[in-house]
């Protein structure tokens, strides 16, 4: 794949320009529909813009990539989270070889579609850019496998493509989790949402230092009796004279049971 930058003085097409936040002129739109369009315009304005490259391809030859302007070249590198053009082309070459399929006449549309998918992930450095490239390639492989599964006519083909599709989908989920962990830089946050304190229990809020405890006691522990005493009362006669008498509170009258 060769690269060639070509500075152009032509203005960008209207589709590539940021939409103005003005109410749509269509009179047949409801208020909710107009608000939906405005919200989409705001969301699009705040997201990273995907590059649109000019691709010249010939059968049996490598691609020629032309940038219409310096802005497109900047967006191309930003899509992979890098400031090095060679790294961006390395990622583009890998994703094109892994995910692109179809005739050469669809090369430009396919490549720009892949770049739009990578840009949507929003890589901020080269590591995230490589993960984004792998995620898009894995997604494309999974979708292709699911299509072949649908077209399968034998149980052997269905089992083969079904198992492969499951592996690819699990790999994609693992890649998403890896990207989230990397963006968190290994930090973990534990949030306690519910604390239930039952009767007689205590809730402790704050840092707990293991070991060396026992120096401070709660009010209930401080006023708790040091020992349990038993006061012997007058025994009550049982029905069996050979059994021991059962103690009863003092002052109670003796009576056979």
C-alpha positions as CSV (number, residue, x, y, z in Angstrom):
1,X,0.0,0.0,0.0
2,X,1.4,3.3,-1.0
3,X,0.5,6.7,0.4
4,X,0.4,10.0,-1.2
5,X,-0.9,13.3,0.2
6,X,-2.5,15.8,-2.1
7,X,-3.6,19.2,-0.8
8,X,-6.8,20.3,-2.3
9,X,-8.3,23.8,-2.4
10,X,-11.8,22.4,-2.9
11,X,-14.2,22.8,0.0
12,X,-15.4,19.7,1.8
13,X,-18.7,18.3,0.7
14,X,-21.7,19.3,2.7
15,X,-22.0,15.8,4.2
16,X,-18.5,16.2,5.8
17,X,-19.3,19.5,7.4
18,X,-20.7,19.9,10.9
19,X,-24.4,20.5,10.8
20,X,-25.7,23.8,12.1
21,X,-28.0,23.6,15.1
22,X,-31.1,25.1,13.5
23,X,-34.6,23.7,13.6
24,X,-35.4,21.6,10.6
25,X,-37.5,23.5,8.0
26,X,-39.8,20.5,7.3
27,X,-43.3,21.5,8.3
28,X,-44.6,18.0,8.5
29,X,-42.3,17.1,11.5
30,X,-43.6,16.9,15.0
31,X,-41.9,18.7,17.9
32,X,-40.5,15.4,19.1
33,X,-39.0,14.7,15.7
34,X,-37.4,18.1,15.5
35,X,-35.9,17.7,19.0
36,X,-34.6,14.3,17.9
37,X,-32.8,15.8,14.9
38,X,-31.3,18.5,17.1
39,X,-30.1,16.1,19.7
40,X,-28.5,14.0,16.9
41,X,-26.8,17.1,15.5
42,X,-25.4,17.9,19.0
43,X,-24.2,14.4,19.5
44,X,-22.5,14.3,16.1
45,X,-20.8,17.6,16.7
46,X,-19.2,16.4,19.9
47,X,-18.0,13.1,18.5
48,X,-14.7,12.5,16.6
49,X,-15.0,13.0,12.9
50,X,-14.1,9.9,10.8
51,X,-11.7,10.5,7.9
52,X,-12.8,10.0,4.3
53,X,-10.0,8.9,2.0
54,X,-9.7,8.8,-1.7
55,X,-8.8,5.2,-2.7
56,X,-7.4,4.3,-6.1
57,X,-7.2,0.6,-6.7
58,X,-6.4,-1.5,-9.7
59,X,-6.6,-5.3,-10.0
60,X,-3.3,-6.9,-8.9
61,X,-1.9,-3.7,-7.7
62,X,-1.6,-2.0,-4.3
63,X,-3.9,0.8,-3.1
64,X,-3.1,4.4,-3.5
65,X,-4.5,6.5,-0.7
66,X,-5.0,10.2,-1.3
67,X,-5.9,12.7,1.4
68,X,-8.1,15.5,0.2
69,X,-6.7,17.9,2.8
70,X,-4.5,18.1,5.9
71,X,-7.7,17.8,8.0
72,X,-8.4,14.4,6.5
73,X,-4.8,13.3,7.2
74,X,-5.1,14.5,10.8
75,X,-8.4,12.6,11.2
76,X,-6.8,9.5,9.7
77,X,-4.1,9.4,12.3
78,X,-6.4,10.4,15.2
79,X,-8.7,7.4,14.3
80,X,-5.9,5.1,15.5
81,X,-4.8,7.3,18.4
82,X,-1.4,8.2,17.0
83,X,0.5,11.1,15.6
84,X,2.7,8.9,13.4
85,X,1.5,8.4,9.8
86,X,3.4,5.2,9.4
87,X,1.7,3.6,12.4
88,X,-1.7,4.7,11.1
89,X,-1.0,3.1,7.7
90,X,0.2,-0.1,9.4
91,X,-3.1,-0.3,11.3
92,X,-5.1,0.4,8.1
93,X,-3.2,-2.3,6.2
94,X,-4.0,-4.8,8.9
95,X,-7.7,-4.0,9.1
96,X,-8.1,-4.0,5.4
97,X,-6.5,-7.4,5.0
98,X,-8.5,-8.8,7.9
99,X,-11.9,-7.3,7.4
100,X,-12.4,-6.1,3.8
101,X,-14.0,-8.3,1.2
102,X,-15.6,-7.6,-2.1
103,X,-14.7,-6.4,-5.6
104,X,-12.1,-3.6,-6.1
105,X,-14.8,-1.1,-7.1
106,X,-16.0,-1.1,-3.5
107,X,-12.6,-0.5,-2.1
108,X,-13.1,3.1,-1.2
109,X,-16.5,2.6,0.4
110,X,-15.3,-0.4,2.4
111,X,-12.1,1.3,3.7
112,X,-13.9,4.4,4.7
113,X,-16.5,2.3,6.5
114,X,-13.8,0.5,8.4
115,X,-12.2,3.8,9.3
116,X,-15.6,5.1,10.5
117,X,-16.0,2.1,12.8
118,X,-12.5,2.5,14.2
119,X,-13.1,6.3,14.8
120,X,-16.3,5.5,16.7
121,X,-14.3,3.7,19.4
122,X,-12.3,6.8,20.0
123,X,-8.8,5.6,20.6
124,X,-6.6,8.0,22.6
125,X,-3.2,6.3,22.1
126,X,-1.6,3.6,20.1
127,X,-2.6,0.8,22.4
128,X,-6.3,1.8,22.2
129,X,-5.8,2.1,18.4
130,X,-4.6,-1.4,18.1
131,X,-7.4,-2.7,20.3
132,X,-9.9,-0.7,18.2
133,X,-8.4,-2.3,15.0
134,X,-8.7,-5.8,16.4
135,X,-12.3,-5.1,17.6
136,X,-13.4,-4.0,14.2
137,X,-11.7,-6.9,12.5
138,X,-13.2,-9.4,15.0
139,X,-16.6,-7.9,14.5
140,X,-16.4,-8.2,10.7
141,X,-15.2,-11.8,11.0
142,X,-18.1,-12.6,13.3
143,X,-20.7,-11.1,11.0
144,X,-19.3,-13.0,8.0
145,X,-19.4,-16.2,10.0
146,X,-23.0,-15.7,11.0
147,X,-23.9,-15.0,7.4
148,X,-22.2,-18.3,6.4
149,X,-24.0,-20.1,9.2
150,X,-27.3,-18.9,7.9
151,X,-26.4,-20.1,4.4
152,X,-25.3,-23.5,5.7
153,X,-27.3,-26.6,4.4
154,X,-25.7,-29.4,6.4
155,X,-25.5,-30.0,10.1
156,X,-21.7,-30.2,9.9
157,X,-21.4,-26.7,8.4
158,X,-23.9,-25.3,10.9
159,X,-21.9,-26.8,13.8
160,X,-18.6,-25.5,12.4
161,X,-19.7,-22.0,11.7
162,X,-21.8,-21.8,14.8
163,X,-18.9,-22.7,17.0
164,X,-16.6,-20.3,15.2
165,X,-19.2,-17.5,15.6
166,X,-19.5,-18.1,19.3
167,X,-15.7,-17.9,19.7
168,X,-15.5,-14.7,17.7
169,X,-18.3,-13.1,19.7
170,X,-16.7,-14.0,23.0
171,X,-13.4,-12.6,21.7
172,X,-15.1,-9.4,20.8
173,X,-16.6,-9.1,24.3
174,X,-13.2,-9.8,25.9
175,X,-11.7,-7.1,23.7
176,X,-14.3,-4.6,24.9
177,X,-13.6,-5.5,28.5
178,X,-9.8,-5.2,27.9
179,X,-10.3,-1.7,26.5
180,X,-12.4,-0.6,29.4
181,X,-9.9,-2.0,31.9
182,X,-7.0,-0.2,30.1
183,X,-8.9,3.1,30.1
184,X,-9.5,2.6,33.8
185,X,-5.7,2.2,34.2
186,X,-6.3,-0.7,36.7
187,X,-8.2,1.5,39.2
188,X,-11.1,-0.3,40.9
189,X,-14.0,1.4,42.7
190,X,-16.2,-0.4,45.2
191,X,-19.5,1.3,46.1
192,X,-21.7,0.1,48.9
193,X,-25.3,0.9,48.0
194,X,-27.3,-0.8,50.8
195,X,-26.5,-1.2,54.5
196,X,-28.9,-3.2,56.6
197,X,-28.6,-2.9,60.4
198,X,-30.7,-5.4,62.3
199,X,-31.8,-5.2,66.0
200,X,-28.8,-5.3,68.3
201,X,-26.4,-4.8,65.4
202,X,-24.0,-1.9,64.7
203,X,-23.0,-0.3,61.4
204,X,-19.4,1.0,61.1
205,X,-18.7,3.7,58.5
206,X,-15.1,4.7,57.8
207,X,-11.8,3.0,57.5
208,X,-11.3,-0.3,59.4
209,X,-7.7,-1.2,60.3
210,X,-7.2,-5.0,60.8
211,X,-5.3,-6.0,63.9
212,X,-4.7,-4.1,67.1
213,X,-8.4,-3.6,67.7
214,X,-10.3,-4.0,70.9
215,X,-9.1,-0.8,72.5
216,X,-12.4,1.0,72.0
217,X,-15.7,-0.4,73.0
218,X,-19.2,0.7,72.1
219,X,-21.6,2.0,74.7
220,X,-23.4,-1.2,74.8
221,X,-20.2,-3.2,75.3
222,X,-19.1,-0.8,78.1
223,X,-22.3,-1.2,80.0
224,X,-22.7,-4.9,79.4
225,X,-22.6,-7.0,82.6
226,X,-19.2,-8.7,83.3
227,X,-20.8,-12.0,84.3
228,X,-24.1,-13.7,84.5
229,X,-25.3,-14.7,88.0
230,X,-27.9,-17.1,89.1
231,X,-30.1,-16.8,92.1
232,X,-31.4,-20.0,93.6
233,X,-35.1,-20.1,94.4
234,X,-37.4,-22.4,96.2
235,X,-37.6,-25.8,94.5
236,X,-40.9,-27.0,93.1
237,X,-41.8,-30.6,93.6
238,X,-42.0,-32.7,90.5
239,X,-44.5,-35.6,89.9
240,X,-41.7,-38.1,90.2
241,X,-40.3,-38.0,93.7
242,X,-36.9,-39.4,92.4
243,X,-36.4,-36.5,90.1
244,X,-34.6,-33.4,91.1
245,X,-36.7,-30.4,92.2
246,X,-37.3,-27.6,89.7
247,X,-36.4,-24.1,91.2
248,X,-39.2,-21.5,91.2
249,X,-39.1,-17.8,92.1
250,X,-39.1,-17.1,95.8
251,X,-42.5,-16.7,97.5
252,X,-44.2,-19.2,95.2
253,X,-46.5,-21.8,96.8
254,X,-45.5,-25.4,96.6
255,X,-47.9,-27.6,94.8
256,X,-47.8,-31.0,93.1
257,X,-47.7,-31.0,89.3
